[in-house]
């Protein structure tokens, strides 16, 4: 009996000691674990037991993504029987550290003794939380080529020249919201099953109804055509042409009407072309013994680049008339060019005379008319033959006397050598240079001896060189009995004849040298020469041989009669 009581006492003492030790361990462990996670908490392969809140967050931020398990798993997307695997990273799935840490921290070390004991056994696994980047998911889905963009409504020109609707067509796309939710679940739980993508219809941004209403307005606005005006010209643009230039598109989910610029400009230019007033090149005129610039209005053409936009605006506003602006053409022949020539004063002038009523005067007047107003620009050469061309009856010339090979004969254009001589002398005194020139083969009393020139085609020519920094204006005029050539410019190096000498050329010809002195703006002078060669008589060359054996020289004039004797007283 006593022995039994002793055994019970020992058991009681041992049990009390065990309970005491358990309570002590529990109190010490619970006290030390206060404010930390339970010892058996983990996320994937990452042990987060016994850590403070800050330590949990730091551990998750520094964790190797593969240790989380799920983020390295592939997610298989499936649509229309076709599958393709993506990593979670490719689909934009990343660990949500803040949300996952909150779930871990919620597993704080328990105070209850039996719960505390449980932390030494088993594993409390916390599922990671993820965020899905929708844009990255959408990019991944676009790589699958699943999206079919909708076709927006458009308009075309029908065979009866009406604008008609081309209806829009819906497209197909992936329902991103449902796909993101499915990807989130697959990543979270590492589901091996494919994620079935859900497609949705993508409607056009603009309805057919709205597009048709706009087309109706365009047809109505262009029904009677559009009148376009430019300066004093106007033309009706027909409905079929205007409608052919129009197009409709959807931009930023809005209907936009556009116009084809170049076809519109070409069409307006074609219809307006005959009515646009032509330009008038700048030219010079001599009025009341003074030179003036007249004209200089550039030509006009259709149209400025904004003309198509003006037309489109009128159509949209329902206007039946639109004004467009011209562009200028031919600026090189404008007043600015004329003013740059600095043609302001008379620098050379010469007059020769003839008998009225002769056929040669017709030719002199004609060549004067053709060359009146010619401007020789600085550094340029004026060739009479190049400018006038061959003298023909079609060009207004008639037959008249000429000298060929030292013999008087007749040809179309005869007499224009008087124009050449007059121009030659005007240029001589204006101080201009000469290119090709040639004197008559026989001296002519109405011309200055040794200072004259002749013309034929193609040679000899008369070439005047403008050696001044100013333009030179030719202004020949005729009367019934004379021709005058004026040269207008800015005085530069006027010339004067200072002497003349003669010498024998060959056996019988006379070579006349005329010395000219020119005075330049800085005051220095230069002397140059012009030349003339005269044959001994009609029909003979410088060797005194007949130029044409069949030519019979005219008899010499009879000697003067002796004076009559005074009457006898």
C-alpha positions as CSV (number, residue, x, y, z in Angstrom):
1,X,0.0,0.0,0.0
2,X,2.8,2.3,1.0
3,X,4.7,1.3,-2.1
4,X,1.8,2.2,-4.3
5,X,1.5,5.6,-2.8
6,X,5.2,6.2,-3.3
7,X,4.9,5.3,-7.0
8,X,2.1,7.7,-7.5
9,X,4.0,10.4,-5.8
10,X,6.9,10.0,-8.0
11,X,4.7,10.0,-11.1
12,X,3.1,13.2,-9.9
13,X,6.4,14.8,-9.3
14,X,7.7,13.8,-12.8
15,X,4.5,14.9,-14.5
16,X,4.7,18.3,-12.7
17,X,8.3,18.7,-13.8
18,X,7.4,17.9,-17.4
19,X,4.6,20.3,-17.4
20,X,6.8,22.9,-15.8
21,X,9.4,22.4,-18.4
22,X,6.8,22.7,-21.2
23,X,5.4,25.8,-19.8
24,X,8.8,27.3,-19.4
25,X,9.8,26.4,-22.9
26,X,6.5,27.7,-24.3
27,X,6.8,31.0,-22.3
28,X,10.5,31.5,-23.4
29,X,9.8,30.5,-27.1
30,X,6.6,32.6,-27.4
31,X,8.4,35.5,-25.8
32,X,11.3,35.3,-28.2
33,X,9.1,34.8,-31.3
34,X,6.9,37.7,-30.5
35,X,6.6,40.0,-33.6
36,X,8.1,37.5,-36.0
37,X,6.6,35.0,-38.4
38,X,5.9,31.4,-37.5
39,X,8.9,29.2,-37.7
40,X,7.4,27.0,-40.4
41,X,6.2,29.6,-43.0
42,X,7.6,29.6,-46.6
43,X,6.9,30.8,-50.1
44,X,8.0,28.3,-52.7
45,X,11.4,27.2,-51.7
46,X,12.1,30.3,-49.6
47,X,12.0,29.8,-45.9
48,X,10.5,32.9,-44.2
49,X,10.0,31.5,-40.7
50,X,11.0,33.6,-37.7
51,X,11.6,36.8,-39.6
52,X,10.5,40.3,-38.8
53,X,8.2,42.2,-41.2
54,X,11.2,44.1,-42.8
55,X,13.2,40.9,-43.1
56,X,10.3,39.2,-44.9
57,X,10.0,42.0,-47.5
58,X,13.8,42.1,-48.0
59,X,13.9,38.3,-48.5
60,X,11.1,38.4,-51.1
61,X,12.7,41.4,-53.0
62,X,16.1,39.6,-53.1
63,X,14.7,36.1,-53.9
64,X,15.7,34.3,-57.0
65,X,12.5,34.1,-59.1
66,X,13.1,30.5,-59.8
67,X,12.9,29.8,-56.1
68,X,9.3,31.0,-56.1
69,X,8.5,28.0,-58.3
70,X,5.5,29.2,-60.2
71,X,7.1,32.2,-62.0
72,X,9.4,29.9,-63.9
73,X,6.6,27.7,-65.1
74,X,5.4,27.8,-68.6
75,X,1.9,28.9,-69.4
76,X,0.3,27.3,-72.5
77,X,-2.2,29.4,-74.4
78,X,-4.6,27.7,-76.7
79,X,-7.0,29.0,-79.4
80,X,-8.5,27.3,-82.4
81,X,-6.7,24.1,-81.6
82,X,-3.3,25.7,-81.7
83,X,-1.1,25.9,-78.5
84,X,1.9,28.0,-77.7
85,X,3.9,28.0,-74.5
86,X,5.0,31.2,-72.7
87,X,7.0,31.8,-69.6
88,X,5.3,33.8,-66.9
89,X,7.8,36.6,-67.4
90,X,7.0,36.8,-71.1
91,X,3.3,37.3,-70.2
92,X,4.1,40.1,-67.8
93,X,3.6,38.2,-64.6
94,X,5.8,39.5,-61.7
95,X,5.8,38.8,-58.0
96,X,3.7,41.2,-56.0
97,X,6.1,41.6,-53.1
98,X,3.8,43.8,-51.0
99,X,0.8,41.5,-51.2
100,X,2.8,38.3,-50.7
101,X,4.7,39.7,-47.7
102,X,1.3,40.7,-46.1
103,X,0.1,37.1,-46.4
104,X,3.4,35.8,-44.9
105,X,3.3,38.3,-42.0
106,X,-0.2,37.3,-41.2
107,X,1.3,34.0,-40.2
108,X,2.8,35.6,-37.0
109,X,4.2,33.2,-34.4
110,X,1.2,32.0,-32.3
111,X,1.0,32.5,-28.5
112,X,-1.4,29.6,-27.8
113,X,0.7,26.7,-26.4
114,X,-0.7,24.0,-28.7
115,X,-0.4,26.3,-31.8
116,X,3.1,27.1,-30.7
117,X,3.9,23.4,-30.6
118,X,2.4,22.9,-34.1
119,X,5.0,25.3,-35.6
120,X,7.6,22.6,-34.9
121,X,5.8,20.1,-37.1
122,X,4.7,20.4,-40.8
123,X,5.1,23.4,-43.2
124,X,2.8,26.4,-43.6
125,X,3.2,27.3,-47.4
126,X,2.0,30.7,-48.5
127,X,1.1,31.0,-52.2
128,X,2.8,33.9,-54.0
129,X,0.8,36.7,-55.4
130,X,1.5,38.2,-58.8
131,X,0.7,41.3,-60.8
132,X,0.0,41.0,-64.5
133,X,1.3,43.8,-66.9
134,X,-1.7,44.1,-69.3
135,X,0.3,45.8,-72.0
136,X,3.0,43.1,-71.9
137,X,0.3,40.5,-72.0
138,X,-1.3,42.2,-75.0
139,X,2.1,42.4,-76.8
140,X,2.6,38.6,-76.2
141,X,-0.9,37.9,-77.5
142,X,-0.3,40.1,-80.6
143,X,2.6,37.9,-81.5
144,X,0.1,35.1,-82.0
145,X,-1.4,37.0,-84.9
146,X,-4.9,36.5,-83.5
147,X,-6.2,40.0,-84.0
148,X,-7.9,40.9,-87.1
149,X,-8.5,44.7,-87.4
150,X,-11.9,45.8,-88.3
151,X,-12.5,47.4,-91.7
152,X,-13.8,50.9,-91.4
153,X,-16.5,52.1,-93.7
154,X,-15.3,54.0,-96.8
155,X,-16.7,55.5,-100.0
156,X,-16.1,55.0,-103.7
157,X,-17.3,56.6,-106.9
158,X,-20.0,54.5,-108.6
159,X,-20.5,54.1,-112.3
160,X,-23.2,56.8,-112.3
161,X,-20.7,59.2,-110.6
162,X,-22.3,59.1,-107.1
163,X,-20.4,58.7,-103.9
164,X,-21.5,55.4,-102.3
165,X,-20.8,53.5,-99.1
166,X,-18.4,50.6,-98.7
167,X,-19.7,49.1,-95.4
168,X,-17.3,48.4,-92.6
169,X,-16.5,44.9,-91.4
170,X,-15.9,43.8,-87.8
171,X,-12.6,42.3,-86.7
172,X,-11.6,39.8,-84.1
173,X,-9.5,40.2,-81.0
174,X,-8.6,38.4,-77.7
175,X,-10.6,39.3,-74.5
176,X,-7.6,40.6,-72.6
177,X,-9.5,40.8,-69.2
178,X,-10.4,37.1,-69.2
179,X,-7.0,36.1,-70.5
180,X,-5.2,38.1,-67.7
181,X,-7.4,36.4,-65.1
182,X,-6.7,33.0,-66.5
183,X,-2.9,33.7,-66.7
184,X,-2.9,34.9,-63.1
185,X,-4.5,31.6,-61.9
186,X,-2.2,29.5,-64.0
187,X,0.9,31.3,-62.8
188,X,-0.3,31.3,-59.1
189,X,-1.0,27.6,-59.0
190,X,1.3,26.4,-61.7
191,X,-1.6,24.8,-63.6
192,X,-0.4,22.4,-66.4
193,X,-3.6,22.8,-68.3
194,X,-3.6,25.1,-71.3
195,X,-5.3,28.5,-70.9
196,X,-8.1,28.8,-73.5
197,X,-8.1,32.2,-75.0
198,X,-11.5,33.9,-75.4
199,X,-12.0,35.9,-78.6
200,X,-14.3,38.8,-79.0
201,X,-15.7,40.8,-81.9
202,X,-13.9,44.2,-82.6
203,X,-16.4,46.6,-84.1
204,X,-15.3,49.4,-86.5
205,X,-14.7,52.8,-84.7
206,X,-17.4,54.4,-87.0
207,X,-20.7,53.0,-87.8
208,X,-22.0,52.6,-91.4
209,X,-24.9,54.8,-90.5
210,X,-22.7,57.8,-89.6
211,X,-20.6,57.2,-92.7
212,X,-23.7,57.1,-94.9
213,X,-24.9,60.4,-93.5
214,X,-21.6,62.1,-94.4
215,X,-21.7,60.7,-97.9
216,X,-25.2,62.0,-98.4
217,X,-24.0,65.5,-97.5
218,X,-21.1,65.3,-99.9
219,X,-23.3,64.2,-102.8
220,X,-25.7,67.0,-102.1
221,X,-23.0,69.6,-101.8
222,X,-21.5,68.6,-105.2
223,X,-24.7,67.9,-107.1
224,X,-24.5,71.0,-109.3
225,X,-20.7,71.2,-109.4
226,X,-18.6,73.9,-107.8
227,X,-17.7,77.2,-109.4
228,X,-14.1,78.1,-109.0
229,X,-12.8,81.7,-109.5
230,X,-9.3,83.0,-110.0
231,X,-8.6,86.6,-110.6
232,X,-11.1,87.5,-113.3
233,X,-11.5,84.0,-114.5
234,X,-14.1,81.4,-113.5
235,X,-15.0,77.9,-114.4
236,X,-17.5,75.2,-113.3
237,X,-16.0,72.1,-111.8
238,X,-18.4,69.3,-112.7
239,X,-19.8,67.0,-110.0
240,X,-18.1,63.9,-111.3
241,X,-14.7,65.5,-111.3
242,X,-15.0,66.9,-107.8
243,X,-16.3,63.7,-106.4
244,X,-13.5,61.7,-108.0
245,X,-11.0,63.8,-106.0
246,X,-12.7,63.1,-102.6
247,X,-11.9,60.3,-100.2
248,X,-13.1,59.3,-96.7
249,X,-11.1,57.7,-93.9
250,X,-11.3,57.1,-90.2
251,X,-8.6,58.8,-88.2
252,X,-8.5,58.7,-84.4
253,X,-12.0,57.2,-84.5
254,X,-13.4,60.2,-86.4
255,X,-14.6,60.4,-90.0
256,X,-12.3,62.6,-92.1
257,X,-12.8,63.7,-95.7
258,X,-9.7,64.4,-97.8
259,X,-9.1,65.6,-101.3
260,X,-6.4,64.6,-103.8
261,X,-4.3,67.8,-104.1
262,X,-2.5,67.3,-107.4
263,X,-5.5,66.0,-109.4
264,X,-7.6,68.9,-108.0
265,X,-5.0,71.5,-109.0
266,X,-4.5,70.0,-112.4
267,X,-8.3,69.9,-113.0
268,X,-8.8,73.5,-111.9
269,X,-5.9,74.6,-114.0
270,X,-7.2,72.9,-117.1
271,X,-10.7,74.3,-116.7
272,X,-9.5,77.8,-115.9
273,X,-6.5,77.9,-118.2
274,X,-8.1,79.7,-121.2
275,X,-9.6,82.5,-119.1
276,X,-6.6,83.4,-116.9
277,X,-5.1,86.7,-118.1
278,X,-1.7,86.3,-119.6
279,X,1.3,88.1,-118.1
280,X,3.1,90.9,-119.8
281,X,6.9,90.8,-119.8
282,X,8.7,94.0,-118.8
283,X,9.9,96.0,-121.8
284,X,11.3,99.4,-122.5
285,X,9.7,102.2,-124.4
286,X,11.1,105.6,-125.4
287,X,8.4,108.3,-124.8
288,X,9.0,112.0,-125.1
289,X,12.7,111.4,-125.5
290,X,12.9,109.5,-122.2
291,X,13.2,105.7,-121.6
292,X,10.5,104.1,-119.5
293,X,9.8,100.5,-118.2
294,X,6.4,99.3,-119.2
295,X,4.5,96.1,-118.4
296,X,6.3,93.7,-116.2
297,X,3.3,91.9,-114.9
298,X,4.1,88.3,-114.5
299,X,1.9,85.6,-115.9
300,X,-0.7,83.9,-113.7
301,X,-1.4,80.2,-113.4
302,X,-3.5,78.0,-111.2
303,X,-3.1,77.7,-108.3
304,X,-1.5,78.2,-104.9
305,X,-1.0,74.9,-102.9
306,X,-3.9,75.7,-100.6
307,X,-6.4,75.6,-103.5
308,X,-7.5,72.0,-102.8
309,X,-8.1,72.7,-99.2
310,X,-10.2,75.8,-100.1
311,X,-12.3,73.6,-102.4
312,X,-12.7,70.9,-99.7
313,X,-13.7,73.5,-97.2
314,X,-16.4,74.9,-99.5
315,X,-17.8,71.4,-100.1
316,X,-18.0,70.6,-96.4
317,X,-19.7,74.0,-95.7
318,X,-22.1,73.5,-98.6
319,X,-20.8,76.5,-100.6
320,X,-21.2,76.3,-104.4
321,X,-18.4,78.8,-105.1
322,X,-14.7,78.9,-104.1
323,X,-12.1,81.5,-104.8
324,X,-8.5,80.3,-105.3
325,X,-5.3,82.3,-105.6
326,X,-3.0,82.3,-108.6
327,X,0.8,81.7,-108.7
328,X,3.0,84.0,-110.7
329,X,5.2,82.8,-113.5
330,X,7.8,84.5,-115.7
331,X,9.5,86.5,-112.9
332,X,12.7,86.7,-114.8
333,X,11.0,89.0,-117.3
334,X,9.6,91.3,-114.5
335,X,10.3,94.8,-113.5
336,X,13.0,93.8,-111.2
337,X,15.1,92.5,-114.1
338,X,14.4,95.7,-116.1
339,X,15.4,97.9,-113.3
340,X,18.6,96.0,-112.8
341,X,19.7,96.9,-116.3
342,X,20.0,100.6,-115.3
343,X,18.9,101.8,-118.7
344,X,18.3,105.5,-118.0
345,X,19.9,107.8,-120.6
346,X,20.9,108.2,-124.2
347,X,24.5,107.1,-124.7
348,X,24.7,106.9,-128.5
349,X,22.8,108.2,-131.5
350,X,23.2,108.4,-135.3
351,X,21.1,109.3,-138.3
352,X,21.5,108.6,-142.0
353,X,19.3,109.7,-144.9
354,X,17.7,108.1,-148.0
355,X,15.4,109.0,-150.8
356,X,11.7,108.5,-150.0
357,X,9.6,106.0,-151.8
358,X,12.3,103.5,-152.8
359,X,11.8,99.8,-152.1
360,X,14.9,99.7,-149.9
361,X,13.1,101.9,-147.4
362,X,10.6,99.1,-146.8
363,X,13.4,96.8,-145.7
364,X,15.1,99.5,-143.5
365,X,11.8,100.1,-141.7
366,X,11.2,96.4,-141.3
367,X,14.5,95.6,-139.7
368,X,14.2,98.6,-137.5
369,X,10.8,97.3,-136.3
370,X,12.2,93.9,-135.6
371,X,15.1,95.1,-133.5
372,X,13.4,98.0,-131.7
373,X,13.5,97.2,-127.9
374,X,16.3,94.7,-128.0
375,X,18.3,94.8,-124.8
376,X,22.0,93.7,-124.8
377,X,22.8,92.6,-121.3
378,X,26.2,93.3,-119.7
379,X,28.9,91.2,-121.3
380,X,26.6,89.9,-124.0
381,X,26.9,90.2,-127.8
382,X,24.1,91.1,-130.2
383,X,24.3,89.6,-133.7
384,X,21.9,91.1,-136.2
385,X,21.9,87.9,-138.4
386,X,21.2,85.6,-135.4
387,X,18.4,87.9,-134.2
388,X,16.7,88.7,-137.5
389,X,17.5,85.6,-139.5
390,X,17.5,85.3,-143.3
391,X,15.6,88.2,-145.0
392,X,12.6,86.7,-146.8
393,X,9.4,88.0,-148.2
394,X,7.5,85.8,-145.6
395,X,9.3,87.9,-143.0
396,X,8.2,91.2,-144.5
397,X,11.2,92.1,-146.7
398,X,11.2,93.0,-150.4
399,X,13.7,93.1,-153.3
400,X,16.0,96.1,-153.5
401,X,19.6,97.0,-154.5
402,X,22.6,95.3,-153.0
403,X,26.4,95.0,-153.6
404,X,27.7,91.5,-154.1
405,X,31.3,90.9,-154.9
406,X,31.8,94.6,-155.7
407,X,28.9,94.6,-158.2
408,X,25.6,96.4,-157.8
409,X,22.6,94.0,-158.1
410,X,19.3,93.3,-156.5
411,X,18.1,90.8,-153.8
412,X,15.4,90.5,-151.1
413,X,16.4,92.6,-148.1
414,X,18.5,95.1,-150.0
415,X,19.1,98.4,-148.3
416,X,19.4,97.0,-144.7
417,X,23.1,97.9,-144.8
418,X,22.0,101.4,-144.2
419,X,20.5,100.1,-140.9
420,X,23.8,98.4,-140.2
421,X,25.8,101.5,-140.9
422,X,23.6,103.7,-138.7
423,X,23.7,101.1,-135.8
424,X,27.5,100.8,-136.3
425,X,28.0,104.6,-135.8
426,X,25.7,104.8,-132.8
427,X,27.7,102.0,-131.1
428,X,30.9,103.7,-132.2
429,X,30.0,106.8,-130.3
430,X,28.5,104.9,-127.3
431,X,31.9,103.3,-126.8
432,X,30.7,99.7,-127.4
433,X,32.9,97.0,-128.8
434,X,32.5,95.2,-132.1
435,X,32.6,91.5,-132.9
436,X,32.3,90.7,-136.6
437,X,31.7,93.6,-139.0
438,X,32.6,94.6,-142.6
439,X,32.4,97.8,-144.6
440,X,30.8,98.1,-148.0
441,X,33.2,97.1,-150.8
442,X,32.6,100.5,-152.4
443,X,32.3,103.9,-150.7
444,X,28.8,105.3,-150.5
445,X,28.4,109.0,-150.3
446,X,25.5,108.9,-147.8
447,X,27.6,107.1,-145.2
448,X,30.6,108.4,-143.2
449,X,33.8,107.6,-145.2
450,X,35.6,104.6,-143.6
451,X,33.1,104.4,-140.7
452,X,30.3,102.1,-141.8
453,X,29.2,98.5,-142.1
454,X,27.2,96.2,-144.4
455,X,25.0,93.1,-143.9
456,X,24.3,89.9,-145.8
457,X,23.3,86.4,-144.7
458,X,24.9,84.5,-143.3
459,X,27.9,86.8,-143.7
460,X,29.0,89.4,-143.2
461,X,27.3,90.0,-139.9
462,X,27.2,93.0,-137.6
463,X,28.0,92.1,-133.9
464,X,27.8,94.6,-131.1
465,X,29.4,93.7,-127.8
466,X,28.2,95.3,-124.5
467,X,31.4,95.9,-122.6
468,X,29.7,98.0,-119.9
469,X,28.1,97.0,-116.6
470,X,24.7,98.2,-117.8
471,X,22.1,97.0,-120.2
472,X,22.0,98.6,-123.6
473,X,18.6,99.3,-125.3
474,X,18.5,99.4,-129.1
475,X,15.9,102.0,-130.4
476,X,15.9,102.4,-134.2
477,X,13.2,104.6,-135.8
478,X,12.5,105.6,-139.3
479,X,10.8,108.4,-141.2
480,X,10.1,108.8,-144.9
481,X,13.6,110.0,-145.5
482,X,15.8,108.9,-142.6
483,X,16.7,106.2,-140.1
484,X,17.9,107.1,-136.6
485,X,19.4,104.5,-134.1
486,X,19.5,105.5,-130.5
487,X,21.3,103.5,-127.8
488,X,20.0,103.9,-124.2
489,X,22.0,102.8,-121.2
490,X,24.0,104.5,-118.4
491,X,27.0,106.4,-119.8
492,X,30.2,104.4,-119.3
493,X,32.9,105.0,-121.9
494,X,31.7,107.4,-124.7
495,X,33.7,107.3,-127.9
496,X,34.9,110.0,-130.3
497,X,36.8,109.9,-133.6
498,X,40.2,111.5,-133.2
499,X,41.8,110.7,-136.6
500,X,41.6,108.7,-139.8
501,X,44.4,107.4,-142.0
502,X,44.4,105.5,-145.3
503,X,46.8,103.0,-146.9
504,X,47.0,100.8,-149.9
505,X,45.8,97.2,-149.6
506,X,46.9,94.8,-152.3
507,X,47.4,96.7,-155.5
508,X,44.4,98.9,-155.8
509,X,42.2,98.8,-152.6
510,X,42.1,101.6,-150.0
511,X,42.3,100.6,-146.4
512,X,40.8,103.2,-144.1
513,X,41.7,103.2,-140.3
514,X,39.6,105.2,-138.0
515,X,41.0,105.9,-134.6
516,X,38.5,106.2,-131.7
517,X,39.2,107.4,-128.2
518,X,37.1,106.2,-125.3
519,X,37.0,108.0,-121.9
520,X,36.1,105.6,-118.9
521,X,34.5,106.6,-115.6
522,X,37.8,106.9,-113.7
523,X,39.0,109.4,-116.3
524,X,41.5,107.2,-118.2
525,X,41.3,107.0,-121.9
526,X,41.9,104.2,-124.4
527,X,42.3,104.3,-128.2
528,X,41.1,101.6,-130.6
529,X,40.5,101.4,-134.3
530,X,37.9,100.4,-136.8
531,X,38.6,99.5,-140.4
532,X,37.1,99.7,-143.9
533,X,38.5,98.4,-147.2
534,X,37.3,99.9,-150.5
535,X,37.8,98.5,-154.0
536,X,39.1,100.7,-156.8
537,X,35.9,100.6,-158.7
538,X,32.8,98.5,-159.3
539,X,33.6,95.0,-160.6
540,X,37.3,95.1,-159.6
541,X,39.2,93.4,-156.7
542,X,42.2,94.6,-154.7
543,X,44.5,93.3,-157.4
544,X,42.6,95.5,-159.9
545,X,41.3,92.3,-161.6
546,X,37.7,92.0,-162.7
547,X,35.6,90.0,-160.2
548,X,33.3,88.8,-162.9
549,X,34.6,88.6,-166.5
550,X,31.2,89.0,-167.9
551,X,30.7,92.3,-166.0
552,X,31.0,95.4,-168.1
553,X,32.0,98.4,-166.0
554,X,29.8,101.4,-166.5
555,X,31.5,104.1,-168.6
556,X,33.2,106.9,-166.7
557,X,31.1,110.1,-166.4
558,X,31.7,112.6,-169.2
559,X,34.1,115.5,-168.5
560,X,32.5,118.7,-167.4
561,X,31.7,121.1,-170.2
562,X,34.0,124.1,-170.6
563,X,32.7,127.4,-169.4
564,X,31.0,129.5,-172.0
565,X,32.8,132.6,-173.2
566,X,31.5,135.8,-171.9
567,X,29.6,137.8,-174.5
568,X,31.6,140.3,-176.4
569,X,31.4,143.8,-175.2
